[in-house]
């Protein structure tokens, strides 16, 4: 089977991902007894002249048009004369139960086996599903506390549609649902996830105005993405030499990267039809903005100069994205180009704590686990902006991040980063504390992070123990097949 091919890989699996202002995630169930018909519908998605699922080559072309328009618009003063590029792209992915249903459909058609029995050896987290793996291995909340969307009907598949406005996105989604035979062949999940009142669906949007490109705590997001060697370095928004990454870390290859010691997975056991696919870890992360504000207002206890200073120490960057490693005393001046060419050699524990989020999840050292503990993160914020002057009274008026991370091996990337780095009080050194942004303590316990004074002395108690400000509200693991696998292996006539 051929290795990486941008016409064969689904289009969200690189550093810039789908161009988008809005995005929708639609979760579905395959109707029992309709599995063969579903396989026929899957083939229809990628057959014929109109390709309903976007390839990476198509998304590359979208970005070229957008970048060309942006360059032209910089010379145009009249807003009415500026060029606007309309885009819409779609991805499809399946959970392990979804692949089981597809296997049933293929069997009834006399098609070869998908060899799913090997997934318990090659990809045990995916085989278990997030509902079992998360609470057991990642300190996730118990499933009965998850939003109803993630704990009612079995989720078999996911359609992710993103683009330049919500109207064309929802039109595209409804079209895809019709192709897949909704509501007979596929059905909605009988549960919603606040703030959405619509079952089976979550919607996100890029924040606008002064919040553009920022998550709900106020920081620019998605700044250090893996740059795929030989594929999309020229598409990278910002060069980052510490993030040059082999393609087989993100998409499945017949020559997978080596696993670090102690990981119980054997990617060499995967069936060949999975080549050019990727594993997606989807999580709905609810952000407690008032809780965050209360936490950073304890800046004096933490030996900091202001709430913004403490927030930067917990994140590892200032709100603009400027790293503490280069700007320890304050945010970068306006219009300073983002510079991701940095590491932590010689950076004091006072200037950037070992437990700062970006230092925890990307230590920026050469070799070892750091080069393979990588994932493409192409999620999006959800919910309305929090207004402290008019705090919401509706408990369902929530906000946060629809986290979506792609990798060739969950155990080597997402699961390892969450369990061994974010959730570890002793990484990278003893008494570091948790990742204050994404860390989770066992049994929903309190978090802590070690902070230091200007002489690098340990502040005691500093912030002490505190409640997490990001809460996992549900999710699932999915496999994102290649386009050829959708047509020739998972699909049938």
C-alpha positions as CSV (number, residue, x, y, z in Angstrom):
1,X,0.0,0.0,0.0
2,X,1.3,3.5,-0.9
3,X,2.5,5.7,1.9
4,X,1.6,9.3,2.5
5,X,-0.3,11.0,-0.3
6,X,-2.0,14.4,0.2
7,X,-4.9,13.3,-2.1
8,X,-5.5,10.3,0.2
9,X,-5.2,11.8,3.7
10,X,-8.2,13.7,5.1
11,X,-7.7,17.4,5.1
12,X,-7.6,18.4,8.8
13,X,-4.4,16.5,9.6
14,X,-1.8,19.2,9.4
15,X,-0.8,22.3,11.3
16,X,-3.3,24.7,9.8
17,X,-6.1,22.3,9.3
18,X,-9.5,23.3,7.9
19,X,-9.8,27.1,7.3
20,X,-12.6,28.1,9.6
21,X,-14.6,30.7,11.4
22,X,-17.2,28.2,12.5
23,X,-17.2,24.4,13.0
24,X,-19.7,21.7,13.8
25,X,-19.2,18.2,15.2
26,X,-22.1,15.8,14.5
27,X,-22.0,12.5,16.3
28,X,-24.1,9.6,15.0
29,X,-25.2,6.0,15.5
30,X,-25.4,3.4,12.8
31,X,-28.8,1.7,12.9
32,X,-28.7,-2.0,13.8
33,X,-29.6,-4.1,10.7
34,X,-28.5,-1.2,8.3
35,X,-24.8,-1.8,8.5
36,X,-24.4,-3.0,4.8
37,X,-26.4,-0.1,3.6
38,X,-24.2,2.2,5.7
39,X,-21.1,0.8,4.0
40,X,-22.7,1.6,0.6
41,X,-23.4,5.1,1.7
42,X,-19.8,5.6,2.9
43,X,-18.5,4.7,-0.6
44,X,-20.8,7.4,-2.0
45,X,-19.0,10.0,0.1
46,X,-15.8,9.7,-1.9
47,X,-16.9,8.3,-5.3
48,X,-17.9,10.3,-8.3
49,X,-16.7,13.7,-9.4
50,X,-17.9,15.5,-6.2
51,X,-15.8,14.5,-3.3
52,X,-17.8,15.2,-0.1
53,X,-14.9,14.4,2.2
54,X,-11.9,16.9,1.9
55,X,-8.4,15.7,1.2
56,X,-5.3,17.4,2.4
57,X,-4.5,18.5,-1.1
58,X,-7.9,20.2,-1.3
59,X,-7.3,22.0,2.0
60,X,-3.8,23.1,0.8
61,X,-5.4,24.7,-2.2
62,X,-8.0,26.5,0.0
63,X,-5.2,28.0,2.1
64,X,-3.3,29.1,-1.0
65,X,-6.4,31.0,-2.2
66,X,-6.9,32.5,1.3
67,X,-3.3,33.6,1.7
68,X,-3.3,35.1,-1.8
69,X,-6.5,37.1,-1.0
70,X,-5.0,38.2,2.3
71,X,-1.9,39.5,0.6
72,X,-4.0,41.4,-1.9
73,X,-6.3,42.8,0.8
74,X,-3.3,44.3,2.6
75,X,-3.1,46.8,-0.3
76,X,-6.8,47.6,-0.4
77,X,-8.2,50.3,1.8
78,X,-11.9,50.1,1.1
79,X,-13.4,47.2,3.1
80,X,-16.0,46.7,0.4
81,X,-13.3,45.9,-2.2
82,X,-11.5,43.3,-0.1
83,X,-11.6,39.8,-1.4
84,X,-13.4,37.1,0.6
85,X,-12.7,33.4,0.0
86,X,-15.6,31.1,1.0
87,X,-14.7,27.6,2.1
88,X,-16.3,24.5,3.6
89,X,-14.6,21.2,4.3
90,X,-15.6,17.9,5.9
91,X,-14.1,15.0,7.8
92,X,-15.5,11.6,8.8
93,X,-14.2,9.4,11.6
94,X,-15.3,6.2,13.4
95,X,-15.2,4.9,17.0
96,X,-14.3,1.3,17.7
97,X,-18.0,0.4,17.9
98,X,-18.5,2.2,14.6
99,X,-15.8,0.0,13.0
100,X,-17.5,-3.1,14.5
101,X,-20.7,-2.0,12.8
102,X,-18.9,-1.5,9.5
103,X,-17.3,-4.9,9.8
104,X,-20.8,-6.4,10.2
105,X,-21.9,-4.7,7.0
106,X,-18.8,-5.9,5.1
107,X,-19.3,-9.4,6.3
108,X,-22.9,-9.5,5.0
109,X,-21.5,-8.3,1.7
110,X,-18.9,-11.0,1.5
111,X,-16.1,-8.6,1.9
112,X,-12.7,-9.3,3.6
113,X,-12.3,-8.8,7.3
114,X,-10.9,-5.6,8.7
115,X,-8.9,-7.6,11.2
116,X,-10.2,-5.5,14.1
117,X,-9.1,-8.2,16.6
118,X,-5.6,-6.8,16.4
119,X,-6.6,-3.4,17.7
120,X,-6.5,-4.5,21.3
121,X,-2.8,-5.1,20.7
122,X,-1.9,-2.3,18.3
123,X,-4.1,0.5,19.8
124,X,-5.5,-0.5,23.2
125,X,-6.8,3.0,24.1
126,X,-8.9,3.2,20.9
127,X,-10.1,-0.3,21.4
128,X,-11.2,0.5,25.0
129,X,-12.8,3.8,24.0
130,X,-12.5,7.0,26.0
131,X,-15.3,6.1,28.4
132,X,-13.1,3.2,29.8
133,X,-9.6,4.5,29.2
134,X,-10.2,8.1,30.5
135,X,-11.4,7.5,34.0
136,X,-9.0,4.5,34.4
137,X,-5.8,6.0,33.0
138,X,-6.2,9.7,32.6
139,X,-8.0,10.8,35.8
140,X,-11.0,11.8,33.7
141,X,-14.3,12.3,35.6
142,X,-16.6,9.3,35.8
143,X,-18.8,8.8,32.7
144,X,-22.0,9.4,34.6
145,X,-20.9,13.0,35.1
146,X,-20.3,13.6,31.4
147,X,-22.8,15.6,29.3
148,X,-25.7,13.4,28.0
149,X,-24.4,13.5,24.4
150,X,-21.5,11.3,25.5
151,X,-23.2,8.8,27.8
152,X,-26.6,7.9,26.2
153,X,-26.6,6.3,22.7
154,X,-23.4,4.6,21.5
155,X,-21.4,7.0,19.3
156,X,-20.3,5.2,16.1
157,X,-19.1,8.0,14.0
158,X,-18.4,11.7,13.7
159,X,-18.8,14.3,10.9
160,X,-16.7,17.4,11.4
161,X,-17.6,20.3,9.1
162,X,-15.8,23.6,9.1
163,X,-15.8,26.7,7.0
164,X,-16.2,30.4,6.6
165,X,-19.7,30.8,7.9
166,X,-22.3,28.8,9.8
167,X,-24.9,28.7,7.0
168,X,-22.7,26.9,4.5
169,X,-21.4,24.6,7.2
170,X,-24.9,23.5,8.3
171,X,-26.0,23.1,4.7
172,X,-23.0,20.9,4.1
173,X,-23.7,18.8,7.2
174,X,-27.4,18.2,6.2
175,X,-26.2,17.2,2.8
176,X,-23.8,14.7,4.3
177,X,-26.4,13.3,6.6
178,X,-28.7,12.7,3.7
179,X,-26.0,10.9,1.8
180,X,-25.5,8.6,4.8
181,X,-29.2,7.9,5.0
182,X,-30.3,9.9,8.0
183,X,-32.5,9.2,9.8
184,X,-32.9,5.6,8.7
185,X,-29.4,4.3,8.2
186,X,-27.8,6.7,10.8
187,X,-29.6,8.2,13.7
188,X,-28.9,11.1,16.1
189,X,-27.4,10.5,19.5
190,X,-30.1,10.9,22.1
191,X,-28.4,13.5,24.2
192,X,-27.2,17.1,24.0
193,X,-24.2,18.9,25.4
194,X,-24.6,22.5,26.8
195,X,-24.8,25.2,25.8
196,X,-26.3,23.4,22.7
197,X,-29.9,22.3,23.1
198,X,-29.6,20.3,19.9
199,X,-29.0,16.6,20.4
200,X,-26.1,14.9,18.7
201,X,-24.3,18.1,17.7
202,X,-21.7,20.6,19.1
203,X,-20.9,23.9,17.4
204,X,-17.8,26.1,17.9
205,X,-16.7,29.4,16.5
206,X,-13.5,31.5,16.3
207,X,-13.9,34.4,18.8
208,X,-14.0,37.8,17.1
209,X,-12.8,41.3,17.7
210,X,-10.2,41.7,20.4
211,X,-10.6,38.1,21.3
212,X,-9.8,36.8,17.8
213,X,-7.7,33.6,17.8
214,X,-7.9,33.3,21.6
215,X,-9.4,30.8,23.9
216,X,-11.7,31.8,26.8
217,X,-8.9,32.5,29.3
218,X,-7.6,35.1,26.9
219,X,-4.6,33.4,25.4
220,X,-3.7,32.9,21.7
221,X,-4.1,29.2,21.0
222,X,-2.6,26.6,18.6
223,X,0.7,28.4,18.3
224,X,3.2,25.4,18.4
225,X,1.9,22.8,16.0
226,X,3.9,19.9,14.6
227,X,5.4,20.9,11.3
228,X,5.4,17.8,9.0
229,X,8.7,17.2,7.4
230,X,8.6,17.5,3.6
231,X,4.9,18.2,3.6
232,X,3.7,21.4,5.1
233,X,6.6,23.4,6.5
234,X,5.8,26.1,4.0
235,X,2.2,26.2,5.1
236,X,3.2,26.8,8.8
237,X,1.9,30.0,10.2
238,X,5.1,30.4,12.3
239,X,8.3,28.5,11.9
240,X,9.2,26.5,15.0
241,X,12.4,24.4,14.7
242,X,11.6,22.4,17.8
243,X,8.3,21.1,16.2
244,X,9.7,19.6,13.0
245,X,8.0,16.2,13.0
246,X,8.1,13.0,11.0
247,X,4.8,12.4,9.2
248,X,4.4,8.9,10.7
249,X,3.9,10.6,14.1
250,X,0.6,12.0,12.8
251,X,-0.6,9.6,10.2
252,X,-0.4,5.8,10.3
253,X,2.5,4.4,8.4
254,X,3.7,0.9,7.6
255,X,6.9,2.1,9.3
256,X,5.6,3.5,12.7
257,X,7.8,5.5,15.0
258,X,9.4,3.7,17.9
259,X,7.5,3.7,21.1
260,X,9.0,4.7,24.3
261,X,9.6,2.2,27.1
262,X,6.6,1.1,29.1
263,X,3.9,1.8,26.5
264,X,1.8,-1.3,25.9
265,X,1.0,-1.0,22.3
266,X,2.3,-2.6,19.1
267,X,1.5,-0.5,16.0
268,X,3.1,-3.1,13.8
269,X,0.0,-5.2,14.3
270,X,-2.3,-2.8,12.6
271,X,-4.0,-3.9,9.3
272,X,-2.6,-2.1,6.2
273,X,-5.9,-0.4,5.4
274,X,-5.2,2.0,8.3
275,X,-2.2,3.5,6.5
276,X,-2.7,7.3,5.9
277,X,-5.3,7.4,8.6
278,X,-5.0,9.0,12.0
279,X,-6.4,8.6,15.5
280,X,-8.5,11.5,16.8
281,X,-8.9,12.3,20.5
282,X,-12.0,14.5,20.9
283,X,-12.7,16.1,24.3
284,X,-15.2,18.7,25.3
285,X,-13.3,20.9,27.9
286,X,-15.4,23.3,29.9
287,X,-13.5,26.4,31.0
288,X,-14.4,28.0,34.3
289,X,-13.6,31.6,33.5
290,X,-14.7,33.1,36.9
291,X,-12.6,30.4,38.6
292,X,-9.6,31.3,36.5
293,X,-10.0,35.0,37.3
294,X,-10.2,34.2,41.0
295,X,-7.1,32.0,40.7
296,X,-4.9,34.7,39.0
297,X,-6.1,37.3,41.4
298,X,-4.0,35.5,44.0
299,X,-1.0,36.8,42.2
300,X,0.6,38.3,45.3
301,X,0.6,34.9,47.0
302,X,2.3,33.5,44.0
303,X,5.1,36.2,44.0
304,X,3.8,37.8,40.8
305,X,3.3,41.4,39.8
306,X,-0.2,41.2,38.5
307,X,-3.0,38.8,37.5
308,X,-1.7,38.8,34.0
309,X,1.8,37.9,35.2
310,X,0.5,34.9,37.2
311,X,-1.7,33.8,34.2
312,X,1.4,33.9,32.0
313,X,3.3,31.8,34.5
314,X,0.5,29.2,34.6
315,X,0.3,29.1,30.8
316,X,4.0,29.7,29.9
317,X,3.0,32.5,27.5
318,X,1.5,36.0,27.7
319,X,-1.9,36.5,26.2
320,X,-0.4,37.6,22.9
321,X,1.4,34.3,22.6
322,X,4.8,35.7,23.5
323,X,6.7,33.0,25.5
324,X,8.0,33.7,29.0
325,X,11.2,32.1,27.9
326,X,11.8,35.2,25.7
327,X,9.7,37.8,27.5
328,X,9.9,37.2,31.2
329,X,9.0,40.7,32.4
330,X,5.9,41.5,30.4
331,X,4.0,40.8,27.2
332,X,5.6,41.6,23.9
333,X,5.0,45.1,22.4
334,X,2.0,45.3,20.0
335,X,2.7,43.9,16.5
336,X,5.7,42.0,17.6
337,X,6.1,38.9,15.3
338,X,5.5,35.7,17.1
339,X,8.8,33.9,17.6
340,X,8.6,30.2,18.4
341,X,12.3,29.6,18.1
342,X,13.0,29.1,21.8
343,X,13.8,26.5,24.4
344,X,14.1,26.4,28.2
345,X,17.9,26.2,28.5
346,X,19.0,28.7,31.1
347,X,15.4,29.9,31.8
348,X,14.9,30.3,35.6
349,X,12.1,28.6,37.5
350,X,10.9,32.1,38.6
351,X,10.6,33.3,35.0
352,X,8.8,30.2,33.7
353,X,7.8,27.4,36.2
354,X,8.4,23.8,35.3
355,X,4.6,23.3,35.6
356,X,3.7,26.0,33.1
357,X,1.3,24.5,30.6
358,X,3.4,24.9,27.4
359,X,6.6,23.8,29.3
360,X,4.8,20.6,30.6
361,X,3.3,19.5,27.3
362,X,6.2,20.5,25.1
363,X,9.6,20.5,26.9
364,X,11.4,21.6,23.8
365,X,14.4,19.3,24.2
366,X,15.9,17.3,21.4
367,X,15.3,13.6,20.9
368,X,13.6,11.0,23.0
369,X,9.9,11.2,23.9
370,X,9.7,14.8,22.9
371,X,10.0,14.1,19.2
372,X,7.2,11.5,19.1
373,X,4.9,12.9,21.8
374,X,3.3,15.2,19.2
375,X,-0.2,15.7,18.0
376,X,-2.0,18.1,15.6
377,X,-4.5,20.2,17.6
378,X,-7.3,21.6,15.4
379,X,-10.1,22.3,17.8
380,X,-12.2,25.4,18.4
381,X,-13.7,27.5,21.2
382,X,-17.4,27.1,22.0
383,X,-19.9,29.2,23.9
384,X,-20.4,32.9,24.4
385,X,-17.8,35.2,25.9
386,X,-17.9,35.6,29.6
387,X,-18.8,39.1,30.8
388,X,-17.9,39.7,34.4
389,X,-20.2,42.7,34.5
390,X,-23.1,40.5,33.5
391,X,-22.4,37.0,34.6
392,X,-24.7,34.3,33.2
393,X,-27.5,33.0,35.4
394,X,-28.3,30.0,33.3
395,X,-26.1,27.0,34.4
396,X,-26.1,25.8,30.8
397,X,-24.5,29.0,29.5
398,X,-21.0,27.4,29.4
399,X,-17.9,28.0,27.4
400,X,-14.7,26.2,26.7
401,X,-12.8,24.3,24.0
402,X,-13.8,21.5,21.6
403,X,-10.4,19.8,21.7
404,X,-9.5,17.7,18.7
405,X,-6.0,16.1,18.4
406,X,-4.7,13.9,15.7
407,X,-1.9,11.4,16.0
408,X,-0.7,8.0,14.6
409,X,-0.6,6.5,18.1
410,X,-2.8,7.6,21.1
411,X,-0.5,5.8,23.6
412,X,2.6,7.6,22.2
413,X,1.0,11.1,22.0
414,X,-2.3,12.3,23.6
415,X,-2.5,9.6,26.3
416,X,1.2,9.9,27.2
417,X,1.1,13.7,27.3
418,X,-2.0,13.7,29.5
419,X,-1.0,10.9,31.9
420,X,2.8,11.2,32.1
421,X,3.3,14.9,31.8
422,X,0.1,17.0,32.5
423,X,-1.1,14.8,35.3
424,X,2.3,14.1,36.9
425,X,3.4,16.1,39.9
426,X,7.0,15.0,39.3
427,X,7.5,15.8,35.6
428,X,9.9,17.2,34.5
429,X,11.4,17.2,38.0
430,X,10.2,16.3,41.5
431,X,7.8,18.7,43.2
432,X,6.8,20.4,39.9
433,X,3.1,20.0,40.5
434,X,0.4,19.6,37.9
435,X,-0.2,21.3,34.6
436,X,-2.5,24.1,35.9
437,X,-4.4,24.3,32.6
438,X,-5.0,20.7,31.5
439,X,-3.8,18.6,34.5
440,X,-6.2,16.3,36.3
441,X,-5.6,14.9,39.8
442,X,-6.8,11.4,40.8
443,X,-10.4,11.2,42.0
444,X,-11.0,14.8,41.0
445,X,-8.6,16.1,43.7
446,X,-7.2,19.6,43.9
447,X,-4.3,20.7,41.8
448,X,-1.0,22.4,42.8
449,X,2.0,23.9,41.1
450,X,5.4,24.8,42.5
451,X,6.3,28.5,42.1
452,X,9.5,30.3,42.9
453,X,10.8,33.7,44.0
454,X,13.3,35.7,42.0
455,X,16.1,33.9,43.7
456,X,14.6,30.6,42.5
457,X,13.6,29.8,46.1
458,X,10.5,27.7,46.5
459,X,7.4,29.7,47.5
460,X,5.5,28.0,50.3
461,X,2.6,27.7,50.1
462,X,2.4,30.0,47.0
463,X,-0.9,29.2,45.4
464,X,-1.4,26.1,47.6
465,X,-4.1,23.8,46.3
466,X,-6.8,24.9,43.9
467,X,-9.7,23.6,41.9
468,X,-9.2,22.8,38.2
469,X,-10.5,25.4,35.9
470,X,-10.9,23.1,32.9
471,X,-13.3,20.2,33.3
472,X,-13.6,17.3,30.8
473,X,-17.3,16.9,30.0
474,X,-17.1,14.0,27.6
475,X,-15.4,12.7,24.5
476,X,-14.4,9.7,22.4
477,X,-11.5,8.3,20.4
478,X,-12.0,8.0,16.7
479,X,-10.1,6.7,13.7
480,X,-9.9,9.0,10.7
481,X,-9.5,6.7,7.7
482,X,-7.8,7.5,4.4
483,X,-10.0,8.4,1.5
484,X,-8.9,5.3,-0.4
485,X,-9.9,3.2,2.7
486,X,-13.3,4.9,2.8
487,X,-13.8,4.0,-0.9
488,X,-12.1,0.6,-1.2
489,X,-12.2,-1.0,2.3
490,X,-14.9,0.5,4.5
491,X,-17.2,1.2,1.6
492,X,-18.9,-1.3,-0.6
493,X,-21.2,-1.6,-3.6
